[in-house]
Amino acid sequence: MSASGLFNYWAVIVLMMIGFYTLIAKGNLVKKLIGLSVFQTSVFILYISMGKIEGGTAPILDPDVAYVYSNPLPHVLILTAIVVGVATLALGLSLVVRIKEAFGTIEEDELEELEELAQ
């Protein structure tokens, strides 16, 4: 398989590393949520890429023609995962808003300092 045939997998690796780096390196809670979303999207692309068979068709049975069928299960599971991911992101953003209202900041370092001062 050529390098151009593996483009989806290279894109997955790049997106995964960008999301992981953003999640680890940034202190802003909104940036962390964006990094988590990018990481999650890379996993979606990985599963969708693996579920597609070259030359495959939808699994609609036709007794006259022998086809190669693509498995629809990964696509259905990813559709569900996208809905769960959007709901999780919305919950995370609402928690960030509440943290901002309660503490006046969304920077992780400043929140740790506030916690140390409170103890």
Long-range contacts (C-beta under 8 A, 24 or more apart in sequence): 8-45, 8-46, 8-49, 9-46, 9-49, 11-42, 11-45, 12-42, 12-43, 12-45, 12-46, 12-49, 13-42, 15-39, 15-41, 15-42, 15-45, 16-42, 16-43, 27-107, 27-108, 27-109, 28-106, 28-107, 28-108, 29-96, 29-99, 29-106, 29-107, 29-108, 30-93, 30-96, 30-106, 32-108, 33-89, 33-92, 33-93, 33-96, 36-89, 36-92, 37-85, 37-89, 40-81, 40-85, 43-81, 44-78, 44-81, 44-82, 44-85, 47-74, 47-77, 47-78, 48-74, 48-75, 48-78, 50-74, 51-75
